[in-house]
Amino acid sequence: MIDAMPAGLIVFSGTGIQDNIVGKARAFGIPVWDFRIREAP
């Protein structure tokens, strides 16, 4: 997929593509720093 693996992923609010990217990063074992605002259930 990519030749060099990133050291980590920083995620901010935006479009729905962030969920997809975060899921793939976690599947590859890449650390994720998630700064998206989540609403309480």
N, C-alpha and C positions, 0 to 999 in steps of 0.2 A: 504494500500500500504506500508507505513512505519510507525513504531510505534512512532518515534519522528520526529517532523517537524524541518527542518533546520532553523536557524535564517536568512539566506540569501544565495545567490548563486553568486559566482564570475566567470565570463566567459571570457576566452581568446581565441584567434584564434586557430583553429585546424580543425577537420573534421566536417562534416555536422550534427553530432549528437548534437552539441551545440544548434542548432535551436530547435530541439525537446525538449531538456531539459529545455531551456529557456521558451518555450511555456507552458510546464507543470508546471514549477515553478510559472509563472505569473497566471496561472489558479487557483493555490492553494493560491494565495495571498502572495507568498514568494518574498521578495525584491530581485531584480536582479541588479548587478553591471556588466555592459557589457563593456569590454575593447577590444572587437574585432575591427579591423580596417575595416571601411566601405568605399568603393569607392564611389566617387561622381557620380551622374547619368549624 
